[in-house]
Amino acid sequence: MTRSSTGLTRDEVGDLLEKLCVDKGFCLPPAEHNKLLENPPEDPVAFTDAVFWAEGLNPETTRRELYREVRDFIVATFRHSLELAEVENANAMCKPE
């Protein structure tokens, strides 16, 4: 499983984008979806901003409640991915050579 510079795997980015569409109504145009899938921003805030821009919304002028809701959703995904990576690393260190 290869992690991007964000720490998210390609599958995790794809799952996140799908959940943003289904759960939050942020269904990105295919070109923007693919752009984020191929080159995801490195941190949750930059990822959140990129999602808003891709949706045609300015992250600086959108309703703060909506921005925080989407950002928190993305932060949770990044945290979960980091936790999984730590477990994978610990398991790899425990394997005999």
C-alpha positions in Angstrom: 0.0 0.0 0.0 1.7 3.2 -1.2 1.0 6.4 0.7 1.1 9.8 -1.0 2.9 12.7 0.5 -0.3 13.3 2.5 0.0 10.0 4.2 -3.2 8.9 2.5 -3.1 6.0 0.1 -4.7 6.5 -3.3 -7.6 4.3 -2.1 -8.1 6.4 1.0 -8.2 9.6 -1.1 -10.7 8.0 -3.4 -12.8 6.8 -0.4 -12.6 10.3 1.1 -13.8 11.9 -2.1 -16.6 9.4 -2.4 -17.7 10.0 1.2 -17.6 13.8 0.7 -20.0 13.4 -2.2 -22.4 11.0 -0.5 -22.3 12.4 3.1 -21.6 16.1 2.5 -22.9 16.7 -1.1 -19.4 17.7 -2.4 -19.5 15.7 -5.7 -16.6 17.0 -7.7 -16.5 17.2 -11.5 -14.5 14.2 -12.8 -11.4 16.3 -13.8 -11.2 17.9 -10.3 -11.8 14.5 -8.7 -9.0 13.0 -10.7 -6.7 15.9 -10.0 -7.1 15.5 -6.2 -6.8 11.7 -6.6 -3.5 12.0 -8.5 -2.0 14.8 -6.4 -3.7 15.3 -3.1 -2.7 18.3 -0.9 -0.4 17.4 1.9 -2.4 18.6 4.9 -6.1 18.5 5.9 -6.6 22.3 5.6 -5.1 22.5 2.1 -7.1 19.4 1.1 -10.3 21.1 2.4 -9.5 24.3 0.5 -8.9 22.3 -2.7 -12.2 20.5 -2.3 -14.0 23.9 -1.9 -12.2 25.4 -5.0 -13.0 22.2 -7.0 -16.6 22.6 -6.1 -16.6 26.2 -7.3 -16.7 27.7 -3.8 -14.3 30.1 -2.2 -13.2 28.6 1.1 -12.6 32.0 2.5 -16.1 33.3 1.9 -18.2 30.1 2.4 -20.2 29.7 5.6 -17.9 29.0 8.4 -20.1 26.2 9.8 -20.0 24.4 6.4 -16.2 24.9 6.1 -15.6 23.5 9.6 -17.9 20.5 9.0 -16.1 19.5 5.8 -12.6 20.3 7.3 -13.4 18.2 10.4 -14.5 15.3 8.2 -11.3 15.5 6.3 -9.1 15.8 9.4 -10.7 12.7 10.8 -9.7 10.8 7.6 -6.2 12.1 7.8 -6.0 11.0 11.5 -7.3 7.6 10.8 -4.8 7.1 8.0 -2.0 8.2 10.3 -3.1 5.7 12.9 -3.2 2.9 10.3 0.3 3.9 9.1 1.6 3.7 12.6 0.2 0.3 13.1 1.6 -0.9 9.8 5.0 0.5 10.7 4.9 -1.2 14.2 3.9 -4.5 12.6 6.6 -4.3 10.0 9.2 -3.7 12.8 8.0 -6.8 14.6 8.3 -9.2 11.7 11.4 -11.4 11.7 13.7 -10.9 8.8 
